[in-house]
């Protein structure tokens, strides 16, 4: 059985989550060094710099909605609601919104970043709404 477009968007979002974990980790390692990364990290650590901090916050931001998104996509599939306009468009808006959000946050772009976040959140709401239509 082929994956639905909604599951493909979920899979891409999970890959994006891994990319964000890696990006935040690499930025933090660049600040503190490979010895810190390989060590037990028992000592107090200075706060992250601008880029690492932004990447870490973007990762946290994604992880706040990712479980809801994943559950909504799975529920829509189980309920036979995938393939509808709400789920198809909603999953695409969520993924591409989150994809665009990352560099906007990393580069410190205000306002547009918030607008893109709203687009992604709107996509999530669309998938949730599909469960009730």
Secondary structure, DSSP 4 states (H G I P E B T S, - for coil): -PPPHHHHHHHHHHHHHHHHHHHHHHHHHHHH-HHHHHS---S--PPP-HHHHHHHHHHHHHHHHHHHHHHHHHHHHHTT-TTSHHHHHHHHHHHHHHHHHHHHHHTT-TTHHHHHHHHHHHHHHHHHHHTT-
